[in-house]
Amino acid sequence: METLQYSLRKLITGIPLILGVTFISFVLMVYFGPDKTYELVGKNPTQEQIDQVREQLGYDKPFFVRYGDYLGELATLDFGYSDSTGERVSRILVRTIPISLALTLPGFIIGNVLGIVLALIAGFFRGGLIDKGIMAFAVIGMSISFLIIIIASQLFFSSSYGLNIFPVRGWEVYNFADYLYYVTVPTFAIVFVSLGYNTRFYRAVIVEEMNRDHVRTARAFGTPPGALLFKNILRNAAIPIVTRIMFSIPLVVISGSLLIESYFGIPGVGKVTFDAITTGDQPILKAVVGLTAALFVVTLIATDIMYKLIDPRVSLK
């Protein structure tokens, strides 16, 4: 009951966040985004044709009426039809979001698990050659552009200059073997880039926990290194680790796959979003921005509930 009441309170307090994000993004789309009117009317249109197209697109309505319509679409999850393809936006999202999840989830999981493992090793050998080597690798991963990693991965895995065993582009997945065939190179690129940031952050958290009194006491009483790392250190460092992981999820679902999908030609929600930005497809952009804001609120609630599961001393108030 306490968890349910807390979730309801958080949902209510999250409404201003959703309103703020959607309002700012809507202002940018309306006043600074591309106007599709002249793209649709063709050359030398009459004023009557222009007015007719603007009425069809809803551009003739007052700003706050259009914003109210947008909030209604967000509440009902009915965002109308794409300006570019004419397909229902909800159908596009249902088709593309699972592809983005299948594409980014392996790299997301591997990058975080390896980051925690490397951080534990670096913290255990703090100040030694192993620690310095891991941190040097992390800095290199953080310093190289994601696009450079993608290109290098393609050259190594997918071209005649390297292994030439994986596809350069595309996503024709019909079984698990096809899935591994197409997901391997994007996963490698995601892991390489995320591993640097994850390892550096997790190491800082773990090293801070190592300096606490309860860890020194456990070490003085002869607690084995394995138990010390996983029970006394990692468990107490779990809250900042969980926070980082959970608040990365909305980006993984939506914008985290934008560059990967655009470059590899994978028909996920990231590529759909990129195409919508370049063509000015406002129904898709409004849906993506609104759902991302809502997902952040849900993630906030789930994160606080996980705090309670990790540490019973945490109060959901």
Protein Blocks (a to p, Z undefined) as FASTA:
>chain_A
ZZmmmmmmmmmmmmmmmmmmmmmmmmmmmmmmccfklmmnoghiafklmmmmmmmnopmp
cfklmmmmmmmmmmnopgbjafklopafklmmmmmmmmmmmmmmmmmmmmmmmmmmmmmm
mmmmgoiaklmmmmmmmmmmmmpcfklmmmmmmmmmmmmklnolacfbdcddfbfklmmm
mmmmmmmmmmmmmmmmmmmmmmmmmmmmmmpmklmmmmmnopafklmmmmmmmmmmmmmm
mmmmmmmmmmmmmmmmmmmmmmnopacfklmmmmmmmnopaklmmmmmmmmmmmmmmmmm
mmmmmmmmmmmmbccZZ
